Amino acid sequence: MSSINKIRKALYGTAKVLGDVNAVQKGTVGKRIARKAAGKATGKMLNKLFK
């Protein structure tokens, strides 16, 4: 794995954690969980559709 990929992975991981912290502070954790679940479901459907 190249160093750019490692940096990119670290940055995306940090952004994910910061988004979770922000949701907790704003009190919108439920919305965040629902959106994550909807995104995963949509991704799975699209994957099956275009496979």
Backbone torsions as a table, in degrees:
resi	resn	phi	psi	omega
1	MET	NA	131.6	-178.1
2	SER	-75.8	163.0	-176.8
3	SER	-66.9	-30.2	178.2
4	ILE	-64.6	-40.5	178.9
5	ASN	-65.1	-37.7	178.6
6	LYS	-64.9	-44.0	179.1
7	ILE	-63.8	-44.0	-179.6
8	ARG	-61.1	-44.2	179.2
9	LYS	-61.9	-42.1	179.3
10	ALA	-64.2	-42.0	-179.5
11	LEU	-65.6	-43.4	178.3
12	TYR	-64.7	-39.1	177.3
13	GLY	-63.2	-42.0	178.0
14	THR	-63.9	-42.6	179.4
15	ALA	-62.1	-38.3	179.4
16	LYS	-63.7	-45.2	179.5
17	VAL	-64.8	-43.8	179.7
18	LEU	-62.9	-37.1	176.5
19	GLY	-64.2	-39.7	177.7
20	ASP	-65.0	-43.3	179.2
21	VAL	-62.7	-43.7	179.8
22	ASN	-62.1	-40.4	179.0
23	ALA	-64.4	-39.7	178.2
24	VAL	-63.8	-44.3	-179.6
25	GLN	-63.3	-39.4	-178.5
26	LYS	-83.0	-14.5	-178.3
27	GLY	78.9	27.9	-177.9
28	THR	-115.5	35.2	-177.6
29	VAL	-64.2	-40.4	180.0
30	GLY	-59.6	-43.5	178.4
31	LYS	-62.1	-42.6	-178.0
32	ARG	-63.8	-43.2	179.6
33	ILE	-64.3	-42.0	-179.8
34	ALA	-63.7	-41.7	-179.7
35	ARG	-67.6	-38.3	177.2
36	LYS	-62.4	-44.5	-179.9
37	ALA	-64.0	-42.5	179.3
38	ALA	-63.8	-40.2	179.1
39	GLY	-64.9	-41.2	178.4
40	LYS	-65.0	-42.9	-179.7
41	ALA	-63.7	-43.1	179.2
42	THR	-62.5	-43.1	178.7
43	GLY	-60.9	-40.7	179.4
44	LYS	-66.2	-42.0	179.4
45	MET	-63.9	-44.8	179.8
46	LEU	-64.3	-36.4	178.7
47	ASN	-63.0	-42.8	178.8
48	LYS	-68.3	-36.5	-177.7
49	LEU	-66.6	-40.2	-174.2
50	PHE	-102.2	12.7	-179.0
51	LYS	-81.7	NA	NA
